[in-house]
Amino acid sequence: MARMHTRRRGSSDSDKPVADEPPEWSDVDADAVEERVVELAEQGHSPSEIGLKLRDEGVQGTPVPDVSLVTDKKVTEILEENDAEPEFPEDLRNLMKRAVRLRDHMDENPNDHQNKRALQNTQSKIRRLVDYYRGDELDADFTYSYDTAKELL
């Protein structure tokens, strides 16, 4: 499959090893993992940051290599069950941060045509994602603009 705004092919990544159960050295209780996930979410971490913290720091000193193997749920599912889900989906939030950063750069450097194009592409991706999430995870009348993104972030 090709990339969205170039004619190049996508880059291939390595796959995680197939595993049906957590490794024996990581004997963490599923309830403890869920509590830690909610705790990290309340501290303001995104779902991907929560996964990294659980991998690196773990729960009570024991690393958690894969949350879904321990709890049979994804991090986002755990957050939804405990009403700790983020206001916006993580991919949309990251694109909005990038667009705000690019727009601020463009205000300081109006002749930077390469970044002007990058801003246009990023805003296009945001509009596509807003259409995808509208109604389910976003309000039905939500529309993207620089001012709303600046307010929300």
N, C-alpha and C positions, 0 to 999 in steps of 0.2 A: 504494500500500500504506500502511496506517495504522501509526502508531507503536504500540509494545507496550503502554504503560500510560496512554495518553491516547486521546482520540477524534479527534485531529487527524491530518491527512495529513502525510506525511514531507516534508522540505525537499529541494528539487532542487539538485543541485550541477552545476557545469560539468564537461564531459568533457575529458579530455586530447586533444590533437590526434592524429589517426591517423598513426602512423609505422611503417614496416617495418624501418628501419635507423637506427642512431644518426647524429646530425648529423655532417657532415664536420669541424667544428671540435673534436669530441670524439673524438680518435683514440687511445683508451686500449685496451690489450691486455686481452682477457678474463681471462687468467690473473692479471694484476696486480689487476684488480677483485676477483676471487675471493679473492686473498690479503688484500686490504684489508678485505673483508667479514669474513673469519675473524678478522683482527686486531682489528677494532672489536668483534666479538662477544666476544672474550676479554677486552676491556676492560670488558665488562658492559653494552654498549648493546643495546637491543631492535631487532628488525628494522626498525621504522619510523624509529627514530633513525639506524640505519645508512644507510637511504636518504637521509635529510636530510643527513647528514654527507657522503655521496658527492656529493650535488647541490651542496652549498655549498663543501666543501673539495676534493673530488675525489681523484684518485689521482695522485700526483706533480705536483700543481698544476693538473691538467686536470680540470674538472668532469665528472661522469657524470650526464647528465640522466635516464637510465632504465637501471637495471641489467639488466632483462630483454632490452632491445634489444642490449646489448653481449654478454651471456653466454648468451642464450637460456634463462635460468633465473631464477626468482624468488630473492629474498634468502633466504627460508626454505628453498628447495631447496638452495642453496649451503651453508647452515648444516647441513642434514641430512646432506649428503654428507661434510662434514668433521667430523662429530660435535661440532658447536659449538652445537647447537640449544638454546634455553632450556628450563628445567625444565617450565614451564607455557606454554600458548599465550598470546600477548600480550593478546588481548582478555579472557581470563579473569583474567590477572594485574592488568590495569588495573581491572577491576571489583572484584577483591578489595581492592586498595589503596583504592579509593573507599569500600567498605563498612567497612573498618577505620577510615578517617578519619571517616566518618559516625558510627560507633559510639562513637568517642572523643568526638566532639562531643556525642552524646546523653548520655554519662555526665556531662558538665559542664553540659548544658542539658536537663534531663529534660522540660521543658514545651514544647520546640520541636517542635510537632506536624507541621509541614511537613517537617522533616528526618527525623522518624520515618517518615513515609510514603515519603520518598525512600530511606531505608534498607531498608524492606520491599520496594520495587520493585527495588532493586539486588540484594538477596539473592535475589529471585525470578529475576532474570536470571542470576545466578551458578548457581543450581540447574539452570536450563535448560541452560546451557553445560556444566556438569559432566555432565549426562546425555548431552549430545551427544558430548563428548570421552571419556567413560568407556570404557575398554577399548583405545582406540587410543593416545591421548596421555596419558591418566591411568590410574592403577591401577584395577582393576575394583572394589576396595573403598573407593575414595576418596569421602568425603562432606564437604561444606562445613560448617564451623562457624567462628565468630569466632576461637576459640582456634587452630585449625589455620591459618587465614589469617594471624593475627598471628605465628605461629611461622615460616611459610614466607616472609613478607615481612620 
